[in-house]
Amino acid sequence: MNSRERFLETMRYGTPDRVPYFEEGIRRAVIKAWRKQGLPRGAVLSKMFPTDGREEIDVDLEPRPKPRKWPTSLGDLPALQRALDPYDKRRLPRRWAKRVREWQDRDHVLMLRVHRGLFISMGVMGWQRFTEVIRMLVYAPEVVHETMRIQGKFAANLAEMVLQKVDVDAAVFSEPIGENHGPLISPRMYQEFVLPSYEPLLNVLGKHGVENIIFRTFANARLLIPSILKWGFNCLWACEVNLDDMDYSDLRREFGRDLRLIGGIDLDALRHDKETIRWELEKKLPPLLADGGYIPLADGRVRQDVPYENYVYYRKFLEKVTKG
């Protein structure tokens, strides 16, 4: 099987030749540090360990031009709507026509990033705007509803442009909405303000046969899972979480096969020692792998505080555990 076939078979609860192995997004600074710790010069991690190719189409979801001041009233919204022109070809990746031709005959996994979630769509990049949006949810709900409606329609039209040319294996909704104790708004608010705005986009994805709708979230968003499942999401990719609250084994027992899973390996284990890594993988992975619909991956980007020796042990032991 190639990477694409392996991914789709796993997500369909089928019988892949093995589970997919994705890399955790290791940056150059980490590779540079690892060179001093024993990584051979010229060595490529994807050739040292079994690795499945994965690519994400990153379209430009920013307003053009960026607003000097994000909307706080309905009167501010026409300017935002003009800045969210989905037909501006600059929103597509560079060398778009060439990339489309390359993607027509591929064996790697291709995902499309389709939405950035509530807070970034509302312009939250710092504390001041965050507190402003929280107040708007209570005192100016019509502005939040309309902003999210505009963002949802924009994202749907942009996704339509991409999917007319390219078949993708998954759509990724980014939702940085949680902290360690839970989501920053209630499930009721999330159902009222956010999920209806995703409907046009979900309809486009359904129309083009995108099977895997991924909710890629951060910290603890457990309380939102029942709602997203009702709206058609079928995969959770949780990053940088407190794994006591977002334990994947618990999530599988609670939500069953309706919720496919990517991630779930505690990145902190890689920072400690080999025994901790071994315990983490042996404890968590076998039941999830046996049940299917699961891709093991560390729950965050591997950084310089992960020793090279630990990462090598992790990848080799991961391969051993997944092969049974």
C-alpha positions as CSV (number, residue, x, y, z in Angstrom):
1,M,0.0,0.0,0.0
2,N,1.1,3.6,-0.6
3,S,0.6,6.3,2.0
4,R,-2.7,7.5,0.6
5,E,-4.2,4.0,0.5
6,R,-2.9,3.2,4.0
7,F,-4.5,6.4,5.4
8,L,-7.9,5.9,3.8
9,E,-8.0,2.2,4.7
10,T,-7.2,3.1,8.3
11,M,-9.9,5.8,8.5
12,R,-12.4,3.4,7.0
13,Y,-11.7,0.8,9.7
14,G,-10.3,-1.5,7.1
15,T,-7.2,-3.7,7.0
16,P,-4.2,-1.6,6.0
17,D,-0.8,-3.3,5.6
18,R,0.3,-1.3,8.7
19,V,-0.8,1.9,10.5
20,P,0.3,5.2,8.9
21,Y,3.4,6.9,10.4
22,F,3.4,10.7,10.2
23,E,6.3,12.9,11.2
24,E,5.6,15.4,14.0
25,G,6.8,18.5,12.0
26,I,10.4,18.7,13.0
27,R,12.0,22.0,12.2
28,R,15.5,22.9,11.1
29,A,16.6,24.1,14.6
30,V,15.8,20.7,16.0
31,I,17.7,18.9,13.3
32,K,20.7,21.3,14.0
33,A,20.6,20.5,17.7
34,W,20.4,16.7,16.9
35,R,23.4,16.9,14.7
36,K,25.4,17.6,17.9
37,Q,23.8,14.7,19.6
38,G,24.6,12.0,17.0
39,L,22.3,12.5,14.0
40,P,24.6,11.8,11.0
41,R,25.2,14.8,8.7
42,G,23.1,14.4,5.6
43,A,20.7,11.9,7.2
44,V,17.0,12.3,6.5
45,L,14.6,11.2,9.2
46,S,12.0,10.2,6.7
47,K,14.5,7.7,5.2
48,M,15.7,6.5,8.6
49,F,12.3,5.4,9.7
50,P,9.1,4.3,7.9
51,T,7.3,7.6,7.2
52,D,4.1,8.2,5.2
53,G,3.9,11.3,3.1
54,R,1.4,13.9,4.2
55,E,0.8,17.4,2.7
56,E,-1.6,20.1,3.7
57,I,-3.0,22.6,1.1
58,D,-2.6,25.9,3.0
59,V,-4.9,28.5,1.4
60,D,-4.9,32.1,2.5
61,L,-7.8,32.6,4.9
62,E,-6.7,36.1,6.0
63,P,-8.7,39.3,5.1
64,R,-7.0,41.2,2.3
65,P,-6.1,43.9,3.4
66,K,-5.9,43.0,7.0
67,P,-8.3,45.2,9.0
68,R,-6.8,48.0,11.2
69,K,-9.6,47.3,13.6
70,W,-11.7,44.1,13.7
71,P,-15.5,44.5,13.6
72,T,-17.3,45.5,16.8
73,S,-20.6,46.4,15.2
74,L,-22.7,45.4,12.2
75,G,-21.6,48.6,10.4
76,D,-18.0,47.3,10.4
77,L,-18.9,44.1,8.6
78,P,-19.2,45.2,4.9
79,A,-15.5,46.1,4.9
80,L,-14.6,42.7,6.3
81,Q,-16.7,41.0,3.7
82,R,-15.0,42.9,0.9
83,A,-11.6,41.8,2.3
84,L,-12.7,38.2,2.2
85,D,-12.8,37.7,-1.5
86,P,-12.6,33.9,-2.1
87,Y,-11.9,34.3,-5.8
88,D,-8.7,36.3,-5.3
89,K,-6.2,33.8,-6.9
90,R,-3.5,35.0,-4.5
91,R,-5.3,32.9,-1.9
92,L,-4.2,29.7,-3.6
93,P,-0.7,28.2,-3.1
94,R,2.0,29.4,-5.4
95,R,2.4,27.7,-8.8
96,W,-1.2,26.5,-8.4
97,A,-1.6,25.0,-11.9
98,K,1.6,23.1,-11.6
99,R,0.7,21.8,-8.1
100,V,-2.8,20.7,-9.4
101,R,-1.1,18.6,-12.1
102,E,1.3,17.0,-9.5
103,W,-1.6,16.2,-7.2
104,Q,-3.6,14.4,-9.9
105,D,-1.2,11.4,-9.7
106,R,0.0,11.1,-6.1
107,D,0.5,8.4,-3.5
108,H,0.8,10.6,-0.4
109,V,-2.0,11.9,1.9
110,L,-3.4,15.3,0.9
111,M,-5.4,17.4,3.3
112,L,-7.0,20.8,2.9
113,R,-7.0,23.4,5.7
114,V,-10.5,24.9,5.4
115,H,-11.2,27.0,8.6
116,R,-9.3,28.6,11.5
117,G,-12.0,28.4,14.1
118,L,-14.0,30.9,16.2
119,F,-11.4,33.1,17.8
120,I,-9.0,33.6,14.9
121,S,-11.9,34.2,12.5
122,M,-13.0,36.9,15.0
123,G,-9.5,38.5,14.8
124,V,-8.2,37.3,18.2
125,M,-4.4,37.6,18.1
126,G,-4.0,38.9,21.7
127,W,-5.6,39.4,25.0
128,Q,-7.3,42.7,24.2
129,R,-9.3,41.4,21.2
130,F,-10.0,38.1,23.1
131,T,-11.7,40.0,25.9
132,E,-13.5,42.1,23.4
133,V,-14.9,39.0,21.6
134,I,-16.0,37.4,24.9
135,R,-18.0,40.6,25.7
136,M,-19.5,40.6,22.2
137,L,-20.7,37.0,22.7
138,V,-22.8,38.3,25.5
139,Y,-23.6,41.9,24.6
140,A,-23.4,42.0,20.8
141,P,-24.2,38.4,19.7
142,E,-25.6,39.6,16.3
143,V,-22.1,40.8,15.4
144,V,-20.5,37.4,16.2
145,H,-23.2,35.6,14.3
146,E,-22.8,37.7,11.2
147,T,-19.0,37.7,11.3
148,M,-19.0,33.9,11.5
149,R,-21.6,33.6,8.8
150,I,-19.4,35.8,6.5
151,Q,-16.3,33.7,7.4
152,G,-18.1,30.4,6.8
153,K,-19.4,31.4,3.4
154,F,-16.0,32.7,2.4
155,A,-14.3,29.5,3.4
156,A,-16.9,27.4,1.6
157,N,-16.4,29.3,-1.7
158,L,-12.7,29.0,-1.4
159,A,-12.9,25.3,-0.7
160,E,-15.1,24.9,-3.7
161,M,-12.5,26.5,-5.9
162,V,-9.9,24.1,-4.6
163,L,-12.0,21.0,-4.7
164,Q,-13.1,21.6,-8.3
165,K,-9.5,20.9,-9.2
166,V,-8.1,18.6,-6.5
167,D,-9.3,15.5,-4.7
168,V,-8.3,15.6,-1.0
169,D,-8.3,12.9,1.6
170,A,-9.3,15.0,4.5
171,A,-10.4,18.5,5.5
172,V,-8.9,20.2,8.5
173,F,-10.8,22.6,10.7
174,S,-8.4,24.3,13.2
175,E,-10.1,25.1,16.5
176,P,-7.8,26.7,19.1
177,I,-10.5,27.1,21.6
178,G,-9.5,25.3,24.7
179,E,-7.2,25.5,27.8
180,N,-6.3,22.7,30.2
181,H,-9.6,22.9,32.1
182,G,-11.9,23.0,29.0
183,P,-13.1,25.1,26.1
184,L,-13.1,28.8,26.5
185,I,-16.8,29.0,25.7
186,S,-19.6,26.7,26.7
187,P,-20.9,23.9,24.4
188,R,-24.2,25.7,24.2
189,M,-22.4,28.9,22.9
190,Y,-20.3,26.8,20.5
191,Q,-23.5,25.2,19.0
192,E,-25.1,28.6,18.7
193,F,-22.4,30.7,17.3
194,V,-19.9,28.4,15.6
195,L,-21.3,25.2,14.2
196,P,-24.1,26.7,12.1
197,S,-21.5,28.9,10.3
198,Y,-19.7,25.8,9.3
199,E,-22.7,24.4,7.4
200,P,-22.0,25.8,4.0
201,L,-18.4,24.5,4.2
202,L,-19.5,21.1,5.4
203,N,-22.0,21.0,2.5
204,V,-19.2,21.7,0.0
205,L,-17.0,19.0,1.5
206,G,-19.9,16.5,1.3
207,K,-20.6,17.5,-2.3
208,H,-17.0,16.7,-3.3
209,G,-16.9,13.4,-1.3
210,V,-14.4,14.4,1.3
211,E,-14.6,11.5,3.7
212,N,-12.5,12.6,6.7
213,I,-13.5,15.8,8.5
214,I,-10.8,16.6,11.0
215,F,-11.3,18.7,14.1
216,R,-7.8,19.7,15.0
217,T,-7.9,21.3,18.4
218,F,-5.6,22.4,21.2
219,A,-5.7,21.7,24.9
220,N,-9.0,20.4,26.4
221,A,-12.0,20.5,24.0
222,R,-13.6,17.3,25.3
223,L,-17.0,19.0,26.1
224,L,-17.4,20.0,22.4
225,I,-17.0,16.5,20.9
226,P,-20.7,15.5,21.2
227,S,-21.7,18.6,19.3
228,I,-19.1,18.3,16.5
229,L,-20.1,14.6,15.9
230,K,-23.7,15.7,15.4
231,W,-22.6,18.2,12.7
232,G,-20.6,15.7,10.7
233,F,-17.0,15.8,12.0
234,N,-15.6,12.3,12.3
235,C,-12.0,12.7,13.3
236,L,-10.2,14.3,16.3
237,W,-6.6,15.5,16.2
238,A,-5.9,17.0,19.6
239,C,-2.6,18.8,20.1
240,E,-0.7,20.1,23.2
241,V,-3.3,18.6,25.6
242,N,-3.5,17.5,29.2
243,L,-3.8,13.8,28.4
244,D,-5.5,13.0,31.6
245,D,-8.5,14.9,30.3
246,M,-8.2,14.0,26.6
247,D,-7.0,10.4,27.0
248,Y,-7.7,8.7,23.6
249,S,-8.6,5.4,25.2
250,D,-11.3,7.1,27.2
251,L,-12.5,9.0,24.2
252,R,-12.8,5.8,22.1
253,R,-14.8,4.1,24.9
254,E,-17.1,7.1,25.2
255,F,-17.6,7.9,21.5
256,G,-16.9,4.6,19.8
257,R,-16.0,4.3,16.1
258,D,-17.9,7.5,15.3
259,L,-14.7,9.4,16.3
260,R,-11.5,8.5,14.4
261,L,-8.3,9.6,16.2
262,I,-5.0,11.1,15.2
263,G,-2.3,11.7,17.9
264,G,-2.7,10.9,21.5
265,I,1.0,10.1,22.4
266,D,2.2,12.3,25.3
267,L,5.0,14.5,23.9
268,D,6.3,14.9,27.5
269,A,7.2,11.2,27.5
270,L,9.7,11.9,24.7
271,R,11.4,14.5,27.0
272,H,12.0,12.0,29.8
273,D,13.7,8.6,29.3
274,K,13.3,5.4,27.4
275,E,11.4,3.7,30.1
276,T,8.8,6.5,30.1
277,I,8.5,6.3,26.3
278,R,8.1,2.5,26.4
279,W,5.4,2.7,29.1
280,E,3.5,5.4,27.2
281,L,3.4,3.4,24.0
282,E,2.7,0.0,25.5
283,K,-0.1,1.3,27.7
284,K,-2.0,3.3,25.1
285,L,-1.5,2.0,21.7
286,P,-2.5,-1.7,21.5
287,P,-6.2,-1.3,22.2
288,L,-6.5,1.7,19.9
289,L,-4.7,0.0,17.1
290,A,-6.7,-3.2,17.6
291,D,-10.0,-1.2,17.3
292,G,-8.8,0.7,14.2
293,G,-9.5,4.2,12.9
294,Y,-6.4,5.5,14.8
295,I,-3.1,7.0,13.7
296,P,-0.5,7.2,16.4
297,L,1.4,10.5,16.7
298,A,2.9,12.7,19.4
299,D,0.4,15.4,20.5
300,G,2.6,18.3,19.5
301,R,5.6,19.5,17.4
302,V,8.9,17.9,18.5
303,R,11.1,20.6,19.8
304,Q,14.8,20.9,20.8
305,D,14.0,19.7,24.4
306,V,13.5,16.2,23.0
307,P,16.9,14.5,22.9
308,Y,17.8,12.8,19.6
309,E,18.4,9.5,21.3
310,N,14.9,9.6,22.8
311,Y,13.3,10.3,19.4
312,V,15.2,7.4,17.8
313,Y,14.0,5.1,20.5
314,Y,10.4,6.4,20.2
315,R,10.3,5.8,16.4
316,K,11.8,2.3,16.6
317,F,9.6,1.3,19.5
318,L,6.5,2.8,17.8
319,E,7.2,0.6,14.8
320,K,7.6,-2.5,17.1
321,V,4.3,-1.8,18.9
322,T,2.3,-1.1,15.8
323,K,3.5,-4.3,14.2
324,G,2.3,-6.3,17.2
